[in-house]
């Protein structure tokens, strides 16, 4: 029985674009009409976030972060937690010891006697400070190890999901925004959350210790301290929130300015940039974006300065009141003079710890918005992983039957309408037709990359839905017109389609590259098979599009799959190389156990095929052999005659068609 999860495609968490999203930019402003939803995603929630909301959310957030930390590196997670508790205990003990020193110094008696009495307590303070310093060094060491491990763990999970989700998910217009946000923001803030939660726990423990000492001296001082600290805390929360909102507002702008920076210095655009003298126009757009960003930062800095001034003013008033009450209590005899110095230190420690708690709590919550978005995205991806039934596809197939297949892309465009045909082992089949007629879509359905919107595909009478999707994909060698340019060795680029990059079957690899013409490409490389096929790396090589096509064809042939589909892989090749490739494929690889499908605009290879399927507007308009279709005098005959006439005309006029 098929274990199939019917979960809708992962929704984009972006809000719908504004009504003016499709309007043309005015005065060269490219910043307000596209991708605005990217920065609107969390602004509503963050702007409503208050201290109570943060406090209610903290336990779940901290638990989520540390479950991930435990999975990533349990040894480091335990050590950080233990050392943090020890450090907090030492801090509280140090504060108590400091109060003890002050009580002895301000006690009755001669100065010398009081100082000598305070020396043991002072030695204890020094010892505690030394040990706490060692503990904090250990925390920093293991935290530095834990943060990257958390990112590594989450990044591995994310890439495993994004590299396996169904192809129609990747085709969804919202995919690029979702995956970019998850990768750029989610992973970064997940790593940062480890340090922020450690800071929060440290601040809470420090606050508990300082407040405990202050409460022992006199509970009224603890109440008054809140009046001194809360205004500063509120100002800090407000400033942090404003900075956060400014950052997410600018994210679209910053993505665009990074893109403009990229096209101004990257190698891929360097030649055309100089040929078209486009520098001035691009620099002008960069200036527009940079001005918007700097204006935003200036406004943010001004607003944060005002907020800080209000917080400090109110906090100063509260702190003055606290110290005034402390002085009054000392003068009235409510508090011994010996305890007054300790109370002063406790007030300072409590004030600092409370501010740290407020700021760290807000930062943890701020990070959690992005971490939660990452988790939601991963969950959506899990709902759109390829079908898993526990049943692998057969290693050989004698017949593939396509019945009344229709397919629509996520954007709503219907690419196929009721397509039916049968392919048999040993057959050489050509898919031909105009651009957009449905040839490539049908190729991807045969390869298991797309599932039909309706209709069915059977392998030897068994519905393909009964097999694991990735198992079906592994039985089909699909060579595309725009192949992947893997920054790996030439050998790895040939073998990666079979799932290996560090090993190869020599004879199989040689046969594949000879058939595709890639052997001459590899012979011309400085390091032969071991040459990195990327000019971005030392000793790497840059290939032309035609030579990349030869490597891609070799990759598909190396797979030695029972179904071979070549979807216009020769579009970048010269006519001689194309002819030699198709000749080799049809003669050497299209054996009695292989279903071979050739997709091409150039109809020469179709002449040698056993079956030609002519696609037109998502339907099969004609089918038969080359001679049958020529006799029919329909679409295929018109296409063939048009191409043939172009060559004949070129030959007669002395020009190459």
Secondary structure by P-SEA (a helix, b strand, c coil): ccccccccccccccccccccccccccccccccccccccccccaaaaaaccaaaaaaaaaaaaaaaaaaaaaacaaaaaaaaaaaaaaaaaaaaaaaaaaaaaaaaaccccaaaaaaaaaaaaaaaaaaaaaaaaaaaaaaaaaaaaaaaaaaaaaaaaaaaaaccccccccccaaaaaaaaaaacaaaaaaaaaaaaaaaaaaaaaaaaaaaaaaaacaaaaaaaaaacaaaaaaaaaaaaaaaaaaaaaaaaaaaaaaaaaaaccccaaaaaaaacaaaaaaaaaaaaaaaaaaaaaaaaaaaaaaaaaaaaaaaaaaaaaaaaaaaaaaaccccccaaaaaaaaaaaaaaaaaaaaaaaaaaaaaaaaaaaaaaaaaaaaacccccccccccccccbbbbcbbbbbccccccccccccccccccbbbbbbbcccccaaaaaaaaacccccccccccccccccccccaaaaaaaccccccccccccccaaaaaccccccccccaaaaaaaaaaaacaaaaaaacccccccccccccccbbbbcaaaaaaaaaaaaaaacccbbbbccccccccaaaaaaaaaaaaccccccccbbbbbcccccccccccbbbbbccccccccccaaaaaaaccaaaaaaaaaaaaaaaaaaacccc
